[in-house]
């Protein structure tokens, strides 16, 4: 699967589909952090980011794998998004669960980090709120 994240517009898709929050303007390469990095989808995202020369995997977040390397061996895994420096991240890809995704999206909004959310379980109310935040 080849996704050019740099061309995605700020659109929200419901029903377990990817939710992209915030405009992604053209840059030389994009610094990507992945939450839920030890899960099936999060691991696949880490692999896809590392394989793309225009993307740079800068952080992997998953409390169940803290202290380990991500599946690609590129970066160490931290337990919480709060351990990161937001100035090092252009976009956060979230494949966690709805409760964690809500907190991660708020962190992104507060820190000027774009969010791509593939987590299911967000409500229409959540999506409406996030449209206003980004």
Secondary structure, 3 states (H helix, E strand, C coil): CCCCHHHCCCCCCCCCCCEEECCCCCCCCEEEEEECCCCHHHHHHHHHHHHCCCEEEEEEECHHHCCCECCCCCCEEECCHHHCCHHHCCEEEECCCHHHHHHHHHHHHHHCCEEEECCCCCCHHHHHHHHHHC
